[in-house]
Amino acid sequence: MRRYETIYILRPSLNEEEINTIVENSAAIITGDKGQIIELDRWGMRKLAYPIKKEPQGFYVFCDYSGTPEAVAEMERKFRIDDAVLRYMTVKTANSISADEITEATQQAATKQAQAEKEKQEELKEAQAEITDDAGADEVATDDTGADEVATDDTSEINQENADTEEK
């Protein structure tokens, strides 16, 4: 077994179901040839540096796996046939990988993914806190507006007093 990384870019017009089908098919090719997925990460929609097949964006998928050269060749053959795949690139990262190394790499990938998920949750909490703080600032602005109205009322009282003084 060898270790590979493949990144492929899918058309942005695909719906979630079509993306899942392509990802599952590529994973099935790897596992069907006695390979093992170490990490499968959907990076999501990103802007391309330049248009590919007239598409300015693409849905990125990253796959780290152990497999045979035949599985890689089959997966790339299907990518070439499938019009939904804009680009793909496979890199061999190791000539051989043992079962222990696969297990260790899978655990590291799971730890990394859990940490990324935790960071994402913290960012969401911070964003929600900022929204709450902004809502409090809006209330203060409303109070300031009310104070301006009071000042306007004071001005009209002064104008009324001036008018009374002129009449005398």
VMD Tcl script that draws the C-alpha trace (Angstrom):
set ca {
  {0.00 0.00 0.00}
  {1.03 3.55 -0.71}
  {-0.18 6.78 0.80}
  {-1.80 9.40 -1.43}
  {-3.50 12.76 -1.18}
  {-6.07 13.80 -3.76}
  {-7.72 17.18 -4.05}
  {-10.53 17.57 -6.51}
  {-12.65 20.55 -7.46}
  {-16.32 20.07 -8.32}
  {-18.67 22.37 -10.22}
  {-20.36 24.95 -7.97}
  {-23.77 24.27 -9.52}
  {-23.93 20.77 -7.99}
  {-26.36 20.23 -5.14}
  {-25.41 18.49 -1.89}
  {-26.69 15.12 -3.06}
  {-24.59 15.16 -6.25}
  {-21.49 16.17 -4.30}
  {-22.08 13.33 -1.82}
  {-22.46 10.86 -4.69}
  {-19.11 11.84 -6.22}
  {-17.33 11.73 -2.84}
  {-18.86 8.36 -1.97}
  {-17.98 6.90 -5.38}
  {-14.34 7.95 -5.07}
  {-14.19 6.56 -1.52}
  {-15.78 3.31 -2.73}
  {-13.08 2.92 -5.39}
  {-10.37 3.29 -2.75}
  {-11.95 0.96 -0.20}
  {-12.99 -1.53 -2.88}
  {-9.33 -2.06 -3.77}
  {-8.41 -2.76 -0.10}
  {-7.43 0.84 0.57}
  {-8.37 2.93 3.57}
  {-9.50 6.54 3.89}
  {-7.33 8.37 6.42}
  {-8.94 11.79 6.13}
  {-11.78 13.11 4.02}
  {-12.30 16.85 4.30}
  {-14.80 18.96 2.38}
  {-13.26 22.40 2.13}
  {-16.39 23.80 0.54}
  {-17.00 26.51 -2.02}
  {-14.00 28.68 -2.86}
  {-13.15 31.26 -5.46}
  {-10.77 29.95 -8.11}
  {-7.62 31.88 -9.03}
  {-8.79 31.79 -12.65}
  {-11.88 30.38 -14.35}
  {-11.81 26.65 -15.05}
  {-14.30 25.47 -17.68}
  {-15.93 28.93 -17.38}
  {-16.55 28.48 -13.64}
  {-15.26 31.19 -11.25}
  {-15.83 29.04 -8.14}
  {-15.50 25.40 -7.20}
  {-16.31 23.00 -4.37}
  {-13.04 21.59 -2.98}
  {-12.66 18.10 -1.52}
  {-9.46 16.79 0.11}
  {-8.83 13.07 0.56}
  {-5.84 11.48 2.32}
  {-5.78 7.71 1.91}
  {-3.76 4.54 1.54}
  {-4.31 2.50 -1.58}
  {-2.88 0.86 -4.64}
  {-1.78 2.56 -7.85}
  {-4.62 0.76 -9.64}
  {-7.20 2.41 -7.36}
  {-5.68 5.83 -8.07}
  {-5.72 5.18 -11.81}
  {-9.39 4.10 -11.67}
  {-10.42 7.10 -9.58}
  {-8.63 9.51 -11.95}
  {-10.21 7.77 -14.96}
  {-13.66 8.39 -13.49}
  {-12.73 12.01 -12.73}
  {-11.74 12.53 -16.38}
  {-15.06 11.11 -17.57}
  {-17.25 12.99 -15.08}
  {-18.08 16.51 -16.29}
  {-18.86 17.61 -12.70}
  {-15.16 17.39 -11.77}
  {-13.36 20.56 -12.85}
  {-9.85 19.54 -11.76}
  {-8.08 16.95 -9.65}
  {-4.57 16.30 -8.48}
  {-3.15 13.24 -6.76}
  {0.18 13.25 -4.95}
  {1.95 10.18 -3.60}
  {3.12 11.08 -0.08}
  {4.73 7.74 0.87}
  {5.92 4.67 -1.07}
  {4.67 2.32 1.62}
  {2.53 2.59 4.71}
  {1.89 -0.03 7.38}
  {-1.37 -0.75 9.19}
  {0.01 0.87 12.36}
  {0.91 4.03 10.45}
  {-2.57 4.12 8.92}
  {-4.17 3.84 12.37}
  {-1.92 6.55 13.79}
  {-2.58 8.88 10.85}
  {-6.34 8.31 11.15}
  {-6.23 9.19 14.86}
  {-4.22 12.35 14.15}
  {-6.69 13.38 11.45}
  {-9.63 12.79 13.81}
  {-7.94 14.86 16.53}
  {-7.21 17.66 14.06}
  {-10.80 17.63 12.82}
  {-12.20 17.70 16.36}
  {-9.97 20.65 17.22}
  {-11.07 22.51 14.08}
  {-14.71 21.86 14.98}
  {-14.11 23.19 18.51}
  {-12.51 26.36 17.10}
  {-15.45 26.82 14.75}
  {-17.89 26.57 17.68}
  {-15.88 29.16 19.63}
  {-15.95 31.53 16.64}
  {-19.72 31.12 16.43}
  {-20.08 31.96 20.12}
  {-17.90 35.05 19.69}
  {-19.94 36.15 16.68}
  {-23.17 35.72 18.63}
  {-21.72 37.73 21.51}
  {-20.79 40.53 19.09}
  {-24.31 40.54 17.67}
  {-25.70 40.80 21.20}
  {-23.29 43.66 21.98}
  {-24.32 45.45 18.78}
  {-27.97 45.15 19.76}
  {-27.14 46.83 23.10}
  {-25.36 49.65 21.24}
  {-28.51 50.20 19.15}
  {-30.54 50.70 22.33}
  {-28.05 53.34 23.52}
  {-28.36 55.09 20.17}
  {-32.13 55.14 20.64}
  {-31.65 56.76 24.04}
  {-29.40 59.38 22.44}
  {-32.13 60.11 19.90}
  {-34.63 60.55 22.71}
  {-32.26 62.99 24.42}
  {-32.07 64.97 21.19}
  {-35.86 65.20 21.17}
  {-35.80 66.54 24.73}
  {-33.24 69.15 23.66}
  {-35.53 70.11 20.79}
  {-38.43 70.48 23.24}
  {-36.25 72.74 25.43}
  {-35.45 74.85 22.39}
  {-39.14 75.29 21.59}
  {-39.80 76.37 25.21}
  {-37.03 78.97 24.91}
  {-38.49 80.17 21.61}
  {-41.91 80.47 23.31}
  {-40.40 82.52 26.14}
  {-38.71 84.80 23.59}
  {-42.04 85.27 21.78}
  {-43.77 86.15 25.09}
  {-41.02 88.68 25.91}
  {-41.39 90.37 22.48}
  {-45.15 90.74 22.99}
  {-44.64 92.70 26.24}
}
mol new
graphics top color blue
foreach p $ca { graphics top sphere $p radius 0.5 }
foreach p [lrange $ca 0 end-1] q [lrange $ca 1 end] { graphics top cylinder $p $q radius 0.2 }
display resetview
